[in-house]
Amino acid sequence: MTQAEFTRLVTPFKDKVFRLAKRLLVSREEAEDATQEILLKLWNNKGKIESYKNVEAFSMTMTKNFCLDRLKSKQAQNLKIVHSNYQEKGSGLQTQVEARDSVSWVTKIIEELPEQQKIILQLRDIEQYDYAEIAKMLDMNETAVRVNLSRARKTIREQLTNTHNYGIK
């Protein structure tokens, strides 16, 4: 496999690898390092890469495992989940403040979710993978993926409702 062929193969999903790494690790730099490591591992195994049915799914699984290993390592004791995919569109100040507040609350709630629910939420709601792909990546059955996603969404919904309805009678 030539460098051009490899680049053509990984370019469509390298941003997804980065976003998953960013979801699981603390900073942009950590996510960039993780992405670079995954692409390097793929390049070093380019001879085997054509034997994989779905290189993208394989890469996402590698990313998940690499990031979870980093989180477990002593170097990463201070890492936490952050979400910065939100971008403002120049609306009114009040709307911007409210939106920023909501994103902040959702981020806090997501940080408190169990690790598996965070990963499933990222893969399904942000990366738009279907249930079968997520099940394969995480070595789970589709029903378990759906249940975990449902629980994560329910937790977010309940905590947001409780937060925003606090003090309202």
Backbone as a chain_set.jsonl record, in Angstrom:
{"seq": "MTQAEFTRLVTPFKDKVFRLAKRLLVSREEAEDATQEILLKLWNNKGKIESYKNVEAFSMTMTKNFCLDRLKSKQAQNLKIVHSNYQEKGSGLQTQVEARDSVSWVTKIIEELPEQQKIILQLRDIEQYDYAEIAKMLDMNETAVRVNLSRARKTIREQLTNTHNYGIK", "coords": {"N": [[0.856, -1.175, 0.0], [0.628, 2.136, -0.929], [1.72, 5.431, 0.172], [-0.072, 7.383, -0.685], [-2.38, 5.858, -1.191], [-2.902, 4.959, 1.398], [-3.386, 7.411, 2.688], [-5.697, 8.215, 1.302], [-7.394, 6.251, 2.245], [-7.572, 6.66, 5.08], [-8.249, 9.362, 5.439], [-11.099, 9.998, 5.258], [-12.092, 9.285, 7.828], [-10.397, 10.206, 9.854], [-10.906, 12.547, 11.308], [-13.06, 11.776, 12.87], [-11.829, 9.933, 14.522], [-10.197, 11.676, 15.938], [-12.186, 13.268, 17.236], [-13.426, 11.376, 18.919], [-11.256, 10.702, 20.53], [-10.852, 13.198, 21.682], [-13.181, 13.452, 23.13], [-12.756, 11.531, 25.069], [-10.327, 12.165, 26.282], [-8.407, 14.738, 27.978], [-7.517, 17.128, 26.685], [-7.019, 19.097, 23.699], [-4.444, 18.709, 22.743], [-3.758, 16.2, 23.846], [-5.653, 14.631, 22.517], [-4.856, 15.041, 19.866], [-2.342, 13.819, 19.975], [-3.132, 11.182, 20.516], [-4.612, 10.605, 18.201], [-2.593, 10.777, 16.296], [-0.993, 8.633, 17.155], [-2.712, 6.46, 16.65], [-3.016, 6.619, 13.843], [-0.359, 6.205, 13.142], [0.021, 3.584, 14.081], [-1.761, 2.28, 12.368], [-0.478, 2.818, 9.922], [1.964, 1.466, 10.312], [1.02, -1.102, 10.251], [0.147, -1.442, 7.691], [0.287, -3.447, 5.816], [-1.463, -5.411, 6.67], [-3.827, -4.096, 6.704], [-5.686, -4.177, 4.605], [-6.98, -6.525, 4.994], [-8.883, -6.115, 6.899], [-12.35, -5.855, 7.505], [-13.785, -3.477, 7.992], [-12.141, -0.714, 8.131], [-12.46, 1.763, 9.312], [-14.168, 1.279, 11.549], [-12.488, -0.466, 12.926], [-10.408, 1.311, 13.494], [-11.702, 3.128, 15.178], [-12.229, 1.47, 17.347], [-9.598, 0.913, 18.106], [-8.863, 3.491, 18.864], [-10.599, 3.999, 21.024], [-9.678, 2.022, 22.842], [-6.976, 2.793, 23.131], [-7.256, 5.371, 24.249], [-8.624, 4.807, 26.629], [-6.675, 3.29, 27.893], [-4.753, 5.309, 28.223], [-6.122, 6.949, 29.993], [-6.093, 5.344, 32.216], [-3.441, 5.276, 32.82], [-0.634, 6.504, 34.738], [0.279, 8.957, 33.863], [-1.94, 10.287, 33.062], [-3.605, 11.084, 35.137], [-4.934, 13.432, 35.772], [-6.723, 13.883, 33.748], [-9.842, 14.682, 32.157], [-13.238, 14.48, 30.952], [-14.123, 16.518, 28.261], [-16.084, 18.731, 26.309], [-16.109, 20.337, 23.333], [-17.36, 20.914, 20.963], [-19.248, 22.725, 20.438], [-20.325, 25.632, 18.78], [-20.769, 29.09, 18.518], [-23.203, 31.174, 16.863], [-23.414, 33.91, 16.62], [-25.686, 35.096, 17.823], [-28.082, 36.896, 19.889], [-26.943, 38.377, 23.008], [-28.142, 37.402, 25.405], [-29.227, 34.957, 24.52], [-26.868, 33.671, 23.787], [-25.592, 33.453, 26.285], [-27.417, 31.807, 27.65], [-27.313, 29.513, 26.025], [-24.606, 28.805, 26.32], [-24.606, 28.252, 29.03], [-26.339, 26.047, 29.107], [-24.871, 24.188, 27.566], [-22.695, 23.949, 29.225], [-23.875, 22.764, 31.493], [-24.727, 20.315, 30.368], [-22.249, 19.241, 29.662], [-21.108, 18.902, 32.223], [-22.861, 16.992, 33.25], [-22.454, 14.863, 31.454], [-19.802, 14.277, 32.062], [-20.095, 12.942, 34.434], [-21.287, 10.574, 33.775], [-21.221, 6.955, 33.477], [-18.285, 5.398, 32.077], [-18.697, 3.737, 29.784], [-21.224, 4.577, 28.884], [-20.629, 7.223, 28.188], [-18.929, 6.838, 25.999], [-20.605, 5.481, 24.179], [-22.612, 7.41, 23.836], [-21.094, 9.428, 22.609], [-20.282, 8.087, 20.205], [-22.754, 7.487, 18.981], [-24.515, 9.822, 19.078], [-22.915, 11.99, 18.387], [-20.889, 11.197, 16.548], [-22.479, 9.768, 14.852], [-22.683, 6.988, 14.319], [-24.182, 3.818, 13.488], [-26.212, 1.508, 15.432], [-25.338, -1.157, 15.126], [-22.674, -0.879, 14.251], [-21.525, 0.383, 16.48], [-21.943, -1.566, 18.419], [-20.265, -3.577, 17.449], [-17.747, -2.273, 17.575], [-17.471, -1.912, 20.339], [-17.663, -4.413, 21.293], [-20.157, -5.495, 22.142], [-23.646, -6.436, 22.491], [-26.297, -5.291, 20.327], [-28.617, -4.59, 21.723], [-27.696, -4.031, 24.301], [-26.189, -1.771, 23.73], [-28.21, 0.004, 22.938], [-29.677, 0.149, 25.344], [-27.769, 1.271, 27.12], [-27.334, 3.747, 25.844], [-29.895, 4.831, 26.016], [-30.147, 5.034, 28.807], [-28.107, 6.887, 29.335], [-29.029, 9.157, 27.955], [-31.437, 9.549, 29.324], [-30.508, 10.128, 31.899], [-29.168, 12.551, 31.4], [-31.327, 14.113, 30.483], [-33.043, 14.068, 32.776], [-31.413, 15.266, 34.743], [-30.934, 17.764, 33.6], [-33.552, 18.749, 33.511], [-34.145, 18.812, 36.246], [-32.243, 20.705, 37.052], [-32.944, 23.043, 35.597], [-35.536, 23.435, 36.443], [-35.353, 23.953, 39.059], [-36.415, 25.504, 41.932], [-38.746, 26.395, 40.779], [-42.201, 26.477, 41.21]], "CA": [[0.0, 0.0, 0.0], [1.428, 3.359, -1.031], [1.336, 6.499, 1.09], [-1.267, 8.027, -1.244], [-3.51, 4.95, -0.946], [-3.158, 5.005, 2.836], [-3.996, 8.708, 2.971], [-7.07, 8.158, 0.775], [-8.164, 5.343, 3.091], [-7.808, 7.17, 6.434], [-8.733, 10.745, 5.448], [-12.528, 10.162, 5.568], [-12.476, 9.062, 9.226], [-9.409, 10.647, 10.843], [-11.524, 13.533, 12.193], [-13.876, 11.036, 13.835], [-10.87, 9.391, 15.492], [-9.818, 12.811, 16.782], [-13.301, 13.674, 18.096], [-13.59, 10.374, 19.969], [-10.122, 10.892, 21.441], [-11.099, 14.454, 22.409], [-14.256, 13.163, 24.083], [-12.263, 10.688, 26.152], [-9.135, 12.72, 26.915], [-8.596, 16.074, 28.548], [-7.179, 18.317, 25.917], [-6.809, 19.006, 22.261], [-3.11, 18.138, 22.531], [-3.843, 14.756, 24.129], [-6.434, 14.028, 21.436], [-4.003, 15.047, 18.679], [-1.336, 12.775, 20.177], [-3.808, 9.89, 20.377], [-4.923, 10.436, 16.78], [-1.322, 10.507, 15.623], [-0.598, 7.269, 17.518], [-3.59, 5.512, 15.948], [-2.644, 6.642, 12.43], [0.961, 5.575, 13.05], [-0.191, 2.133, 14.214], [-2.357, 1.826, 11.106], [0.563, 2.874, 8.896], [2.914, 0.387, 10.571], [0.363, -2.366, 9.922], [-0.541, -1.232, 6.404], [0.248, -4.713, 5.091], [-2.634, -6.161, 7.133], [-4.996, -3.216, 6.731], [-6.671, -4.561, 3.589], [-7.707, -7.71, 5.441], [-9.954, -5.696, 7.802], [-13.612, -5.596, 6.813], [-14.143, -2.064, 8.142], [-10.969, -0.058, 8.707], [-12.934, 2.849, 10.169], [-14.617, 0.696, 12.817], [-11.285, -0.961, 13.58], [-9.688, 2.491, 13.988], [-12.445, 3.669, 16.314], [-11.977, 0.551, 18.451], [-8.224, 1.182, 18.531], [-8.875, 4.788, 19.538], [-11.243, 3.806, 22.328], [-8.774, 1.268, 23.708], [-5.794, 3.617, 23.403], [-7.635, 6.454, 25.161], [-8.917, 4.23, 27.95], [-5.364, 2.962, 28.47], [-4.152, 6.574, 28.649], [-6.829, 7.399, 31.184], [-5.677, 4.482, 33.325], [-2.007, 5.451, 33.099], [-0.291, 7.515, 35.74], [0.465, 10.24, 33.188], [-3.219, 10.898, 32.739], [-4.446, 11.129, 36.333], [-5.726, 14.657, 35.839], [-7.56, 14.045, 32.556], [-11.284, 14.62, 32.342], [-14.002, 14.585, 29.717], [-14.53, 17.87, 27.886], [-16.799, 18.763, 25.039], [-15.974, 21.685, 22.791], [-17.851, 20.93, 19.589], [-20.266, 23.766, 20.352], [-19.873, 26.893, 18.208], [-21.811, 30.101, 18.537], [-23.533, 31.71, 15.54], [-23.572, 35.354, 16.649], [-27.033, 35.495, 18.207], [-28.122, 37.88, 20.96], [-26.145, 38.084, 24.198], [-28.913, 36.553, 26.319], [-29.288, 33.629, 23.91], [-25.527, 33.088, 23.892], [-25.361, 33.107, 27.69], [-28.258, 30.646, 27.943], [-26.771, 28.358, 25.302], [-23.345, 28.438, 26.966], [-24.977, 27.657, 30.31], [-26.878, 24.706, 28.826], [-23.752, 23.328, 27.152], [-21.908, 23.723, 30.431], [-24.588, 21.771, 32.307], [-24.677, 19.017, 29.679], [-20.873, 18.765, 29.803], [-20.95, 18.413, 33.6], [-23.645, 15.755, 33.391], [-21.766, 13.825, 30.684], [-18.597, 13.923, 32.81], [-20.46, 12.055, 35.539], [-21.824, 9.307, 33.257], [-20.27, 5.842, 33.419], [-17.404, 5.457, 30.908], [-19.309, 3.097, 28.617], [-22.297, 5.442, 28.404], [-19.992, 8.365, 27.529], [-18.42, 6.398, 24.698], [-21.754, 5.191, 23.322], [-23.22, 8.702, 23.527], [-20.207, 10.071, 21.625], [-20.32, 7.383, 18.925], [-24.085, 7.528, 18.379], [-25.125, 11.141, 18.921], [-21.999, 12.966, 17.798], [-20.253, 10.622, 15.358], [-23.566, 9.248, 14.014], [-22.561, 5.574, 13.959], [-25.408, 3.087, 13.781], [-26.103, 0.625, 16.591], [-24.554, -2.352, 14.789], [-21.259, -0.503, 14.234], [-21.111, 0.637, 17.862], [-21.89, -2.869, 19.089], [-19.062, -4.261, 16.997], [-16.578, -1.558, 18.102], [-17.364, -2.054, 21.783], [-17.826, -5.83, 21.594], [-21.398, -5.609, 22.905], [-24.755, -6.673, 21.57], [-27.002, -4.051, 20.004], [-29.566, -4.272, 22.783], [-26.934, -3.396, 25.384], [-25.837, -0.426, 23.254], [-29.432, 0.816, 23.013], [-30.011, 0.362, 26.757], [-26.803, 2.221, 27.671], [-27.608, 5.055, 25.259], [-31.148, 5.287, 26.604], [-29.862, 5.432, 30.189], [-27.311, 8.115, 29.299], [-29.917, 10.252, 27.557], [-32.395, 9.753, 30.408], [-29.778, 10.816, 32.968], [-28.959, 13.933, 30.964], [-32.643, 14.771, 30.461], [-33.527, 14.244, 34.149], [-30.589, 16.236, 35.466], [-31.197, 19.094, 33.025], [-34.882, 19.15, 33.963], [-34.031, 19.165, 37.657], [-31.445, 21.929, 37.143], [-33.673, 24.184, 35.06], [-36.804, 23.609, 37.145], [-35.045, 24.195, 40.458], [-37.004, 26.726, 42.465], [-40.034, 26.682, 40.133], [-43.264, 25.734, 41.9]], "C": [[0.902, 1.237, 0.0], [0.928, 4.391, -0.017], [0.063, 7.189, 0.61], [-2.509, 7.17, -1.002], [-3.903, 4.972, 0.532], [-3.882, 6.304, 3.208], [-5.441, 8.741, 2.499], [-7.961, 7.301, 1.672], [-8.52, 5.985, 4.433], [-8.393, 8.577, 6.486], [-10.221, 10.862, 5.794], [-12.883, 10.016, 7.05], [-11.479, 9.578, 10.257], [-9.977, 11.705, 11.782], [-12.416, 12.872, 13.239], [-12.994, 10.435, 14.922], [-10.481, 10.509, 16.471], [-10.949, 13.18, 17.744], [-13.555, 12.665, 19.213], [-12.467, 10.519, 20.994], [-10.334, 12.143, 22.294], [-12.174, 14.245, 23.462], [-13.7, 12.419, 25.302], [-11.084, 11.288, 26.911], [-9.344, 14.186, 27.274], [-8.457, 17.214, 27.55], [-7.043, 18.026, 24.445], [-5.464, 18.333, 21.976], [-3.098, 16.628, 22.765], [-4.575, 14.039, 22.996], [-5.62, 13.973, 20.146], [-2.93, 13.964, 18.778], [-1.946, 11.386, 19.97], [-4.113, 9.597, 18.908], [-3.67, 10.077, 16.001], [-0.848, 9.079, 15.913], [-1.412, 6.229, 16.746], [-3.216, 5.454, 14.466], [-1.273, 5.997, 12.207], [0.848, 4.058, 13.156], [-0.806, 1.56, 12.937], [-1.303, 1.786, 9.997], [1.553, 1.725, 9.066], [2.336, -0.986, 10.235], [-0.356, -2.291, 8.576], [-0.61, -2.499, 5.576], [-0.989, -5.533, 5.436], [-3.934, -5.392, 6.946], [-6.078, -3.63, 5.729], [-7.471, -5.794, 3.998], [-8.854, -7.356, 6.4], [-11.208, -5.393, 6.999], [-13.957, -4.111, 6.831], [-13.004, -1.359, 8.882], [-11.391, 1.064, 9.651], [-13.366, 2.328, 11.536], [-13.427, 0.175, 13.618], [-10.51, 0.2, 14.208], [-10.382, 3.089, 15.207], [-12.252, 2.787, 17.551], [-10.573, 0.761, 19.001], [-8.165, 2.487, 19.333], [-9.462, 4.664, 20.928], [-10.291, 3.11, 23.28], [-7.546, 2.086, 24.093], [-6.123, 4.69, 24.439], [-7.947, 5.923, 26.56], [-7.624, 3.808, 28.646], [-4.671, 4.22, 28.984], [-4.817, 7.072, 29.935], [-6.421, 6.592, 32.413], [-4.226, 4.713, 33.719], [-1.768, 6.553, 34.124], [-0.128, 8.889, 35.122], [-0.848, 10.992, 33.056], [-4.135, 11.034, 33.948], [-5.35, 12.357, 36.382], [-6.622, 14.873, 34.625], [-9.029, 13.97, 32.916], [-11.969, 14.795, 30.996], [-14.359, 16.055, 29.483], [-15.191, 17.814, 26.523], [-16.717, 20.178, 24.492], [-16.412, 21.742, 21.336], [-18.889, 22.024, 19.377], [-19.656, 25.032, 19.772], [-21.038, 27.863, 18.166], [-22.012, 30.682, 17.142], [-23.792, 33.214, 15.555], [-24.971, 35.814, 16.983], [-26.941, 36.502, 19.353], [-27.366, 37.416, 22.197], [-26.874, 37.148, 25.154], [-28.978, 35.115, 25.8], [-27.943, 32.926, 24.025], [-25.229, 32.639, 25.317], [-26.152, 31.857, 28.062], [-27.715, 29.388, 27.272], [-25.48, 27.872, 25.956], [-23.614, 27.746, 28.299], [-25.495, 26.229, 30.113], [-25.778, 23.74, 28.428], [-22.899, 22.984, 28.364], [-22.564, 22.663, 31.32], [-24.512, 20.386, 31.674], [-23.276, 18.411, 29.815], [-20.637, 18.195, 31.191], [-21.672, 17.084, 33.791], [-22.941, 14.608, 32.672], [-20.516, 13.362, 31.419], [-18.896, 12.895, 33.899], [-21.047, 10.718, 35.075], [-20.778, 8.2, 33.373], [-19.522, 5.861, 32.079], [-18.062, 4.893, 29.651], [-20.424, 3.956, 28.034], [-21.735, 6.665, 27.688], [-19.56, 7.993, 26.118], [-19.573, 6.165, 23.73], [-22.45, 6.486, 22.905], [-22.403, 9.433, 22.459], [-20.357, 9.407, 20.253], [-21.667, 7.523, 18.225], [-24.546, 8.959, 18.076], [-24.204, 12.167, 18.272], [-21.388, 12.43, 16.514], [-21.255, 9.977, 14.404], [-23.36, 7.809, 13.523], [-23.888, 4.886, 14.243], [-25.129, 2.073, 14.897], [-25.223, -0.596, 16.315], [-23.053, -2.035, 14.809], [-20.737, -0.276, 15.654], [-20.977, -0.68, 18.613], [-20.618, -3.624, 18.718], [-17.804, -3.617, 17.585], [-16.358, -1.841, 19.58], [-17.52, -3.498, 22.246], [-19.014, -6.047, 22.544], [-22.493, -6.033, 21.934], [-25.533, -5.376, 21.411], [-27.988, -3.637, 21.089], [-28.867, -3.562, 23.938], [-26.529, -1.982, 24.998], [-27.052, 0.488, 23.387], [-29.801, 1.142, 24.464], [-29.074, 1.396, 27.377], [-27.041, 3.631, 27.135], [-28.876, 5.65, 25.862], [-30.927, 5.776, 28.036], [-29.071, 6.738, 30.233], [-28.202, 9.306, 28.968], [-30.911, 10.583, 28.67], [-31.733, 10.505, 31.564], [-29.585, 12.282, 32.624], [-30.271, 14.71, 31.029], [-33.128, 15.066, 31.885], [-32.723, 15.313, 34.885], [-30.765, 17.645, 34.911], [-32.552, 19.622, 33.489], [-34.835, 19.581, 35.41], [-33.289, 20.492, 37.845], [-32.254, 23.139, 36.722], [-35.021, 24.431, 35.739], [-36.6, 23.877, 38.631], [-35.648, 25.529, 40.901], [-38.329, 27.097, 41.824], [-41.106, 25.841, 40.816], [-44.548, 25.813, 41.13]], "O": [[1.812, 1.363, 0.819], [-0.144, 4.239, 0.569], [-0.791, 7.541, 1.423], [-3.567, 7.691, -0.65], [-5.087, 5.0, 0.87], [-4.865, 6.289, 3.949], [-6.316, 9.237, 3.208], [-9.145, 7.593, 1.838], [-9.659, 5.865, 4.882], [-8.985, 8.948, 7.5], [-10.585, 11.752, 6.562], [-13.888, 10.574, 7.488], [-11.709, 9.395, 11.452], [-9.574, 11.765, 12.944], [-12.515, 13.354, 14.367], [-13.362, 10.426, 16.097], [-10.446, 10.298, 17.683], [-10.706, 13.383, 18.933], [-13.868, 13.057, 20.337], [-12.715, 10.462, 22.199], [-10.031, 12.145, 23.488], [-12.091, 14.796, 24.56], [-14.129, 12.659, 26.43], [-10.867, 10.947, 28.074], [-10.352, 14.788, 26.905], [-9.232, 18.169, 27.593], [-6.963, 16.877, 24.011], [-5.357, 17.494, 21.082], [-2.51, 15.873, 21.991], [-4.16, 12.961, 22.569], [-5.678, 12.985, 19.413], [-2.64, 13.275, 17.8], [-1.345, 10.525, 19.327], [-3.9, 8.482, 18.431], [-3.685, 9.186, 15.153], [-0.357, 8.394, 15.016], [-0.867, 5.242, 16.252], [-3.111, 4.369, 13.894], [-1.056, 5.323, 11.2], [1.501, 3.329, 12.409], [-0.417, 0.485, 12.481], [-1.245, 0.828, 9.225], [1.94, 1.083, 8.089], [3.083, -1.926, 9.965], [-1.344, -2.99, 8.35], [-1.481, -2.622, 4.714], [-1.506, -6.266, 4.593], [-5.019, -5.97, 7.02], [-7.266, -3.444, 5.993], [-8.519, -6.078, 3.417], [-9.702, -8.201, 6.684], [-11.146, -4.756, 5.948], [-14.371, -3.551, 5.816], [-12.923, -1.409, 10.109], [-10.747, 1.288, 10.676], [-12.971, 2.877, 12.564], [-13.362, 0.351, 14.834], [-10.014, 0.082, 15.329], [-9.723, 3.507, 16.159], [-12.128, 3.293, 18.666], [-10.375, 0.785, 20.216], [-7.49, 2.561, 20.36], [-8.892, 5.165, 21.897], [-10.112, 3.56, 24.412], [-7.125, 2.073, 25.25], [-5.367, 4.898, 25.389], [-7.568, 6.536, 27.558], [-7.499, 3.956, 29.862], [-4.07, 4.203, 30.057], [-4.145, 7.556, 30.847], [-6.41, 7.116, 33.527], [-3.826, 4.382, 34.835], [-2.615, 7.422, 34.334], [-0.372, 9.895, 35.789], [-0.851, 12.218, 32.95], [-5.353, 11.094, 33.779], [-6.425, 12.31, 36.981], [-7.222, 15.939, 34.486], [-9.415, 13.282, 33.861], [-11.344, 15.21, 30.02], [-14.833, 16.743, 30.387], [-14.887, 16.953, 25.698], [-17.204, 21.116, 25.122], [-15.884, 22.539, 20.561], [-19.357, 22.227, 18.257], [-18.591, 25.466, 20.213], [-22.159, 27.491, 17.818], [-21.086, 30.681, 16.33], [-24.339, 33.745, 14.589], [-25.41, 36.842, 16.467], [-25.845, 36.91, 19.738], [-27.172, 36.219, 22.409], [-26.278, 36.197, 25.66], [-28.8, 34.168, 26.565], [-27.88, 31.734, 24.324], [-24.674, 31.56, 25.527], [-25.625, 30.955, 28.712], [-27.664, 28.323, 27.887], [-25.281, 26.669, 26.126], [-22.94, 26.779, 28.655], [-25.134, 25.32, 30.86], [-25.75, 22.601, 28.894], [-22.436, 21.852, 28.504], [-21.888, 21.774, 31.837], [-24.263, 19.398, 32.364], [-23.135, 17.212, 30.055], [-20.037, 17.13, 31.332], [-21.147, 16.166, 34.42], [-22.84, 13.506, 33.211], [-20.199, 12.172, 31.401], [-18.043, 12.076, 34.239], [-21.278, 9.828, 35.893], [-19.578, 8.479, 33.367], [-20.072, 6.293, 31.066], [-17.993, 5.499, 28.582], [-20.555, 4.052, 26.814], [-22.298, 7.104, 26.686], [-19.794, 8.737, 25.166], [-19.519, 6.607, 22.582], [-22.833, 6.638, 21.745], [-22.965, 9.99, 21.516], [-20.54, 10.096, 19.25], [-21.717, 7.664, 17.003], [-24.921, 9.265, 16.945], [-24.685, 13.123, 17.664], [-21.369, 13.127, 15.499], [-20.909, 9.673, 13.262], [-23.812, 7.454, 12.435], [-24.635, 5.307, 15.126], [-23.98, 1.816, 15.255], [-24.452, -1.015, 17.177], [-22.256, -2.823, 15.319], [-19.629, -0.698, 15.986], [-20.015, -0.887, 19.353], [-19.976, -4.234, 19.572], [-16.9, -4.318, 18.04], [-15.223, -1.992, 20.032], [-17.511, -3.777, 23.445], [-18.894, -6.686, 23.589], [-22.307, -6.001, 20.717], [-25.445, -4.477, 22.248], [-28.166, -2.446, 21.34], [-29.398, -2.597, 24.488], [-26.524, -1.087, 25.843], [-26.942, 1.608, 23.886], [-30.188, 2.268, 24.775], [-29.527, 2.298, 28.081], [-26.959, 4.603, 27.886], [-28.919, 6.838, 26.181], [-31.461, 6.813, 28.43], [-29.336, 7.598, 31.073], [-28.133, 10.343, 29.628], [-31.194, 11.752, 28.93], [-32.332, 11.414, 32.14], [-29.811, 13.156, 33.461], [-30.323, 15.82, 31.56], [-33.571, 16.178, 32.172], [-33.292, 16.163, 35.57], [-30.746, 18.616, 35.668], [-32.685, 20.8, 33.82], [-35.417, 20.603, 35.773], [-33.662, 21.302, 38.693], [-32.253, 24.157, 37.415], [-35.584, 25.519, 35.62], [-37.569, 24.012, 39.378], [-35.395, 26.563, 40.283], [-38.983, 28.034, 42.282], [-40.939, 24.633, 40.982], [-45.557, 25.249, 41.553]]}, "num_chains": 1, "name": "protein.A"}
